[in-house]
Amino acid sequence: MRAALLALALAACATSAAPSVPAELRGCWIAREPDRTVTMRWFPGRAGSNWRGDQLFYAKDGGEPFHQAYRIDEEIGVDDAPRPHWVVCPLDDGLPHGAPCRALSFAHSSEDYHAEIIASADHLHFAFFDEGEETVLFDGARDGCD
């Protein structure tokens, strides 16, 4: 009986695991806007359990680009959630800064305060949501990595 209960508990843990980061996210992306060009790169970290995103904003006037980095990590028990899930954190010199890490979804979500990354073979959409209001951080097409 005890073995059956242990097997059932282990099966429940396996089914509640966070979905994997979509393979389509990996690589380079570009968005050409009227006043600037924005690039984004996403690659798994050395340990393979986290991802690093680098975003560069190039103004049309040719000035120095502005850099913003992000880290995707799997978190367990954040916001009293018993199951693992992903978070995305803004980085500065490798350390979180500014806005706190946000719960991350790889599909459309109805949560009030979260981030979404929707990646396909040729399109990437990355946005933060606050009480239904969307702030698009990146919306662009696949690009070759230099």
Order of alpha helices (4+ residues) and beta strands (2+ residues): alpha-beta-beta-beta-beta-beta-beta-beta-beta-beta-beta
